[in-house]
Amino acid sequence: MVDLFTPCALGRLHLRNRFVRSATTSAWADERGVVGPEIVARYEELAAGGVGLIIKGHLYVDPRGKAHAGMAGISDNGHVPALADLVGGVHRNGGVIVAQINHAGCEAQAGERMGPSDLETPEWRARAMDDGEIREVIRAFGEAGRRCLDAGFDGVQLHAAHGYLLSQFLSRLANRRTDEWGGSLENRMRLLREVYLELRTRLGDDTVIGAKLNCDDFSESGFTVDESTEVAHELAELGIDFIEVSGGGFGLEAGYQARARAAEDTLAAHPALAEASFAGHCARIREATGPTPLALVDGLRTVACLQAVVDSGLADLVSMCRPFIREPDLVKKLAAGQPAATCTSCDACSSEEVFGVQMMRCTLD
Ligand SMILES: Cc1cc2nc3c(=O)[nH]c(=O)nc-3n(C[C@H](O)[C@H](O)[C@H](O)COP(=O)(O)O)c2cc1C
């Protein structure tokens, strides 16, 4: 049995335990994308609460790829000093923190909606990027990665999940291109591959670089688990330091049924995994990636489940988001014998109706 509460290595990083705070955007940055003292204090509190690895909420690499109002940026050197304060607060409290970097593509509510192809929904319209713009995105990710290190982050995580630009390119539903960036899976994963290689070249072999990857988009004729296992395999071959397995972003309702079906085999062997939404998918990805460290996120709440995730070999790290909004000191509480996070997954913390764009607060008593 693996002890969740004892230290482990992630690349050259030393984590004090196997718990990860999955990227969680606060939407509290100012209009220039600069984080303020309130958010810096939140991260300090999280680190003091004992979590092993913190993944900073997504940072835009280019203002055109800004997902929502209040999203923080890393597209400019002016973003670095406040992020350096945030990182300093985490380090002073014994924490390790990597920055999640993102471009929202068609989902850029506060930027310029553009992506792999011309796309239209009842709410918005996005235009296709040309080859030059795609190459600018690659460069923007590379420069953003460099700034993350300037700010003192311990590594970076590429956001290739939840229907943002990198996951749009992966999906045949969003990506209808016929050039080298679309068509076959090899072409659709080219952008992710090139972004990863750009970061590796700029940041060096010692820097921890990971990705959050959809195991499935759960949309009709979109990115599937068969494809995500191939992409994960390719990233592992390229030497990525970790993959966080997530899912969804397009057509979530269909997704909940799909993920229940895919988890059947794994669940039969380990009933405690029932609450881990993507357990079955993660099992497939594990087969394809071998020893590359994996983190599993979504729905994990009880110690029994967290323990089953690592004991079954599905993943090396257990990742949670909403539970840490409610209980920043969750790891200390679990170590002291609390059997589960008290988060009920009510989703008020990401509800615009409850908070406007001011996400990341818990409404439960
Ligand atoms: C308020 C809020 C903000 C989030 N921000 C991000 C983000 O910046 N990047 C990301 O990859 N996922 C983000 N997510 C998704 C979570 O990281 C996670 O994948 C999801 O909540 C499922 O995990 P959980 O069941 O432990 O909450 C966010 C979720 C919430 C509720």
The ligand as an SDF file (V2000), in Angstrom:
LIG
                    3D

 31 33  0  0  0  0  0  0  0  0999 V2000
  -13.8310   27.5060   -9.6920 C   0  0  0  0  0  0  0  0  0  0  0  0
  -13.1390   26.5430  -10.6340 C   0  0  0  0  0  0  0  0  0  0  0  0
  -12.0780   26.9820  -11.3950 C   0  0  0  0  0  0  0  0  0  0  0  0
  -11.3970   26.0930  -12.2440 C   0  0  0  0  0  0  0  0  0  0  0  0
  -10.3070   26.5460  -12.9530 N   0  0  0  0  0  0  0  0  0  0  0  0
   -9.5980   25.6840  -13.7090 C   0  0  0  0  0  0  0  0  0  0  0  0
   -8.4060   26.1080  -14.3620 C   0  0  0  0  0  0  0  0  0  0  0  0
   -7.9630   27.2570  -14.2650 O   0  0  0  0  0  0  0  0  0  0  0  0
   -7.7410   25.1810  -15.0990 N   0  0  0  0  0  0  0  0  0  0  0  0
   -8.1670   23.8710  -15.2060 C   0  0  0  0  0  0  0  0  0  0  0  0
   -7.5100   23.0670  -15.8500 O   0  0  0  0  0  0  0  0  0  0  0  0
   -9.2870   23.4520  -14.5950 N   0  0  0  0  0  0  0  0  0  0  0  0
   -9.9870   24.3120  -13.8320 C   0  0  0  0  0  0  0  0  0  0  0  0
  -11.0900   23.8620  -13.1620 N   0  0  0  0  0  0  0  0  0  0  0  0
  -11.4140   22.4170  -13.2240 C   0  0  0  0  0  0  0  0  0  0  0  0
  -10.7160   21.6790  -12.0640 C   0  0  0  0  0  0  0  0  0  0  0  0
   -9.3110   21.8100  -12.0940 O   0  0  0  0  0  0  0  0  0  0  0  0
  -11.0420   20.1740  -12.0360 C   0  0  0  0  0  0  0  0  0  0  0  0
  -10.5920   19.5700  -13.2230 O   0  0  0  0  0  0  0  0  0  0  0  0
  -12.5490   19.9160  -11.8410 C   0  0  0  0  0  0  0  0  0  0  0  0
  -13.1040   20.8300  -10.9200 O   0  0  0  0  0  0  0  0  0  0  0  0
  -12.8050   18.4970  -11.3360 C   0  0  0  0  0  0  0  0  0  0  0  0
  -12.1040   18.2310  -10.1390 O   0  0  0  0  0  0  0  0  0  0  0  0
  -12.8590   18.2140   -8.6910 P   0  0  0  0  0  0  0  0  0  0  0  0
  -13.9660   17.2130   -8.7990 O   0  0  0  0  0  0  0  0  0  0  0  0
  -11.7970   17.8020   -7.7140 O   0  0  0  0  0  0  0  0  0  0  0  0
  -13.3690   19.5900   -8.4480 O   0  0  0  0  0  0  0  0  0  0  0  0
  -11.8080   24.7370  -12.3330 C   0  0  0  0  0  0  0  0  0  0  0  0
  -12.8990   24.3050  -11.5730 C   0  0  0  0  0  0  0  0  0  0  0  0
  -13.5600   25.1750  -10.7190 C   0  0  0  0  0  0  0  0  0  0  0  0
  -14.6940   24.6670   -9.8840 C   0  0  0  0  0  0  0  0  0  0  0  0
  1  2  1  0
  2  3  1  0
  2 30  2  0
  3  4  2  0
  4  5  1  0
  4 28  1  0
  5  6  2  0
  6  7  1  0
  6 13  1  0
  7  8  2  0
  7  9  1  0
  9 10  1  0
 10 11  2  0
 10 12  1  0
 12 13  2  0
 13 14  1  0
 14 15  1  0
 14 28  1  0
 15 16  1  0
 16 17  1  0
 16 18  1  0
 18 19  1  0
 18 20  1  0
 20 21  1  0
 20 22  1  0
 22 23  1  0
 23 24  1  0
 24 25  2  0
 24 26  1  0
 24 27  1  0
 28 29  2  0
 29 30  1  0
 30 31  1  0
M  END
$$$$
